[in-house]
Amino acid sequence: MSRITAINIRNYKNSGNKFAMVTAYDYTSARLAEAANLPILLVGDSLGMVVMGYESTIPVTMDDMVRHTQMVVRGSKKAHIVSDLPFMTYQESPSIALHNAGRLIQEAGAQSVKMEGGENIAEAISNIASNGIPVMGHLGLTPQYVNALTGYQLQAKTQATASALINDALAVEAAGAYAVVLELIPKDLANIITSKLSIPTIGIGAGPECDGQVQVFHDILGLYSDFVPKHTKQYCDLRSVAIAALEEYSSEVSDGIFPSSNNSFSMPPSEIPVD
């Protein structure tokens, strides 16, 4: 079974069919997403917050991304695997960016890489893409730049910042990206960018007019209850189901109900040691 390619994804735009992408951080989440026929799995550096418990994505390393991407690759066969280049692994120089992108492809097994930024990283995108590694862009709220932003808030709310974002999107496309994520921007702006680009836009908190949508695995399954972003939708309350199952397990162990004979193994009476 061959995997979905970056060319396939780029062609989604012309088909007019909306497509979905979801994050996956390990073998199990990848298997579940693959079983649901998700065409694109993103090994996001959001794993730093969702899986590793950091306050931001900034501490995530290349080794973290390589290891988690390998898990996702092993858990899938058809989906296109996109892996994030983490903070400060591509900003220093185009050559360093190419080296690290190469690790995610050759060592981790991803089919493409994702990078945050616009005109400021256009040269790095071009260097990577021209060397045979597909690049997905990421604009709007760029979590790796959170210290330079006003927090995890709606971006490009003024005409000036909206125009700058349009220019960044055009620069990312011109540099060779095959798609671009638009995060937490007004839907009106996302609509304009989508109409201007020949590559697909993938929204997260960017409204319905993008060519595709991406969501965090844990958000849509309701695995966290302390914060539910406005841009997401909980399709189930898996956290409550999991807690109830764990409580029942603990209670049955305490009450001597589990394990029962159905969960145990026996040996022939003649083989039972005699005291």
C-alpha positions in Angstrom: 0.0 0.0 0.0 1.5 3.3 -1.1 1.3 6.4 1.1 -0.5 9.6 0.1 2.0 12.0 -1.2 2.5 15.8 -1.0 1.6 16.0 -4.7 -1.7 14.2 -3.9 -2.4 16.8 -1.1 -1.5 19.7 -3.4 -4.0 18.4 -5.9 -6.8 18.2 -3.3 -7.2 22.0 -3.9 -8.3 21.4 -7.5 -10.6 18.6 -6.6 -12.8 20.9 -4.4 -13.1 18.2 -1.8 -12.4 19.3 1.8 -9.9 17.1 3.7 -9.0 16.5 7.3 -5.7 16.3 9.1 -5.2 15.3 12.8 -2.2 15.2 15.1 -0.7 11.9 16.1 2.1 11.5 18.6 2.6 7.8 18.9 1.9 4.3 17.6 -1.6 4.0 19.2 -2.9 7.4 18.0 -1.6 6.7 14.5 -3.3 3.4 14.3 -6.6 4.9 15.4 -6.3 7.8 12.9 -5.4 5.3 10.2 -8.4 3.2 10.9 -10.5 6.3 10.6 -9.0 6.9 7.1 -7.5 10.3 8.0 -5.3 11.1 4.9 -2.7 13.3 6.7 -1.2 12.8 10.2 0.8 15.6 11.7 3.4 14.8 14.3 3.2 18.3 15.8 5.7 19.8 18.2 2.5 20.4 20.2 3.5 17.0 21.6 5.6 19.1 24.0 2.5 20.4 25.7 0.0 17.6 25.0 2.3 14.6 25.7 5.3 15.8 27.5 3.7 18.4 29.8 5.7 21.5 28.9 4.1 24.9 29.0 5.0 25.6 25.3 6.4 23.8 22.3 9.8 25.6 22.6 11.6 22.9 24.7 10.9 20.2 22.1 14.1 18.8 20.4 15.0 17.2 17.1 15.5 13.9 19.0 11.9 14.2 20.4 10.5 14.8 17.0 12.5 11.9 15.4 11.4 9.4 18.1 7.7 10.3 18.0 7.6 10.5 14.2 9.1 6.9 14.1 6.2 5.8 16.3 3.6 7.3 14.1 5.2 5.9 10.9 5.1 2.4 12.4 1.4 2.9 13.3 0.3 3.8 9.8 0.6 2.6 6.2 -1.4 4.9 3.9 -1.5 8.3 5.6 0.9 11.0 4.7 3.1 11.8 7.7 4.1 15.4 8.3 6.6 16.2 11.0 7.3 19.5 12.6 10.7 21.0 12.6 11.0 22.3 16.2 12.1 25.6 17.5 15.5 26.9 16.3 16.2 23.9 14.1 15.7 25.9 10.8 16.0 29.6 11.6 19.7 29.8 11.9 20.6 29.0 8.3 19.2 27.2 5.2 21.9 24.6 5.4 21.1 23.7 9.1 17.4 23.7 8.1 18.1 21.2 5.3 20.1 19.0 7.6 17.3 18.8 10.2 14.6 18.3 7.6 16.7 15.4 6.2 16.7 13.8 9.6 12.9 13.8 9.8 12.7 12.2 6.3 15.6 9.8 6.4 15.8 8.9 10.1 12.2 9.3 11.3 10.4 8.2 8.1 8.2 11.3 7.5 7.1 12.2 4.0 7.2 16.0 4.6 8.1 18.6 7.2 6.3 21.6 8.6 7.8 25.0 9.4 6.5 28.1 11.1 7.0 31.5 9.5 6.7 33.5 6.3 9.1 35.7 4.4 11.6 35.3 7.2 12.1 31.6 6.5 11.4 31.6 2.7 15.1 30.9 1.9 15.1 27.9 4.2 11.9 26.6 2.7 13.3 27.0 -0.8 16.5 25.1 0.1 14.6 22.2 1.6 12.0 21.9 -1.1 14.6 22.2 -3.9 16.4 19.3 -2.4 13.4 17.0 -2.7 11.8 17.4 0.7 8.2 18.6 0.6 7.5 21.5 3.0 4.2 22.5 4.6 4.1 26.1 5.8 2.4 27.4 9.0 1.2 31.0 9.5 -1.0 33.0 11.8 -0.5 31.9 15.4 2.9 30.3 15.3 3.4 28.7 18.7 7.2 28.6 18.4 7.2 32.5 18.3 4.8 32.8 21.3 7.3 34.8 23.3 7.3 37.5 20.5 3.5 37.4 20.2 0.7 38.5 22.5 0.0 35.0 23.7 -2.2 32.3 22.2 -4.7 34.7 20.7 -6.3 35.6 17.4 -3.7 36.9 15.0 -3.9 39.4 12.0 -6.8 41.4 13.3 -5.9 44.7 11.6 -5.6 45.6 8.0 -1.9 46.1 8.3 -1.2 42.7 10.0 -3.7 41.0 7.6 -1.9 42.4 4.6 1.5 41.2 6.0 0.1 37.7 6.5 -1.1 37.6 2.9 2.4 38.5 1.8 3.8 35.8 4.0 1.5 33.3 2.5 2.5 34.3 -1.0 6.1 34.1 0.0 5.7 30.6 1.4 4.0 29.4 -1.8 6.7 31.0 -3.9 9.4 29.4 -1.9 8.0 25.9 -2.8 5.7 24.9 0.0 3.0 22.4 -1.1 0.4 23.5 1.5 0.1 26.0 4.4 -1.5 25.8 7.8 -3.4 28.9 8.9 -3.9 29.0 12.6 -6.2 31.3 14.6 -6.8 34.0 12.1 -10.2 35.7 11.1 -12.2 33.5 8.7 -12.4 36.5 6.3 -8.7 36.7 6.0 -8.4 32.9 5.6 -10.9 33.0 2.8 -8.8 35.7 1.0 -5.6 33.7 1.4 -7.2 30.5 0.2 -8.5 32.3 -2.9 -5.0 33.8 -3.7 -3.0 30.6 -3.3 -2.7 27.7 -5.7 -1.6 25.4 -2.8 -4.1 24.1 -0.2 -4.7 26.0 3.0 -5.3 24.0 6.1 -7.2 25.8 8.9 -7.2 25.5 12.6 -9.3 28.2 14.0 -9.4 29.9 10.6 -13.0 29.2 9.5 -14.7 26.9 7.0 -13.3 28.3 3.8 -9.9 26.7 4.0 -9.2 23.7 1.8 -8.7 21.4 4.7 -8.8 21.4 8.5 -6.4 20.2 11.2 -7.2 19.5 14.9 -5.3 18.1 17.9 -6.1 14.5 18.6 -6.6 15.0 22.3 -9.0 18.0 21.7 -11.5 16.3 19.4 -11.6 13.1 21.6 -12.2 15.1 24.8 -9.1 13.8 26.6 -8.6 17.1 28.4 -11.3 19.0 30.3 -9.4 21.9 31.8 -9.4 23.9 28.6 -11.4 23.5 25.4 -10.3 25.9 22.7 -13.0 27.8 20.8 -11.6 26.5 17.5 -12.2 22.9 18.3 -15.1 20.5 18.8 -15.2 17.6 21.2 -16.6 14.6 19.2 -16.7 12.4 22.3 -15.8 12.6 26.0 -13.1 10.0 26.1 -11.6 11.3 29.3 -14.8 10.5 31.3 -15.0 7.1 29.7 -11.4 6.3 30.5 -11.7 7.5 34.1 -14.8 5.5 34.7 -13.2 2.4 33.3 -10.1 2.9 35.5 -12.2 3.4 38.5 -14.2 0.3 37.8 -11.0 -1.7 37.4 -9.6 -0.4 40.7 -12.9 -1.2 42.5 -13.1 -4.7 41.1 -9.5 -5.5 42.2 -10.3 -4.2 45.7 -13.5 -6.2 45.9 -11.8 -9.4 44.6 -13.9 -9.5 41.4 -11.0 -9.1 39.0 -9.3 -11.2 37.9 -11.9 -14.0 37.7 -11.4 -17.5 36.5 -12.1 -16.3 33.0 -9.0 -14.1 33.3 -6.8 -16.8 34.8 -4.9 -19.8 33.6 -4.9 -23.4 35.0 -2.5 -26.3 34.9 -3.4 -30.0 35.0 -4.0 -31.2 38.5 -1.3 -33.8 38.1 1.3 -31.1 37.5 0.4 -29.0 40.6 3.3 -29.2 43.0 2.6 -31.1 46.2 3.7 -29.5 49.5 
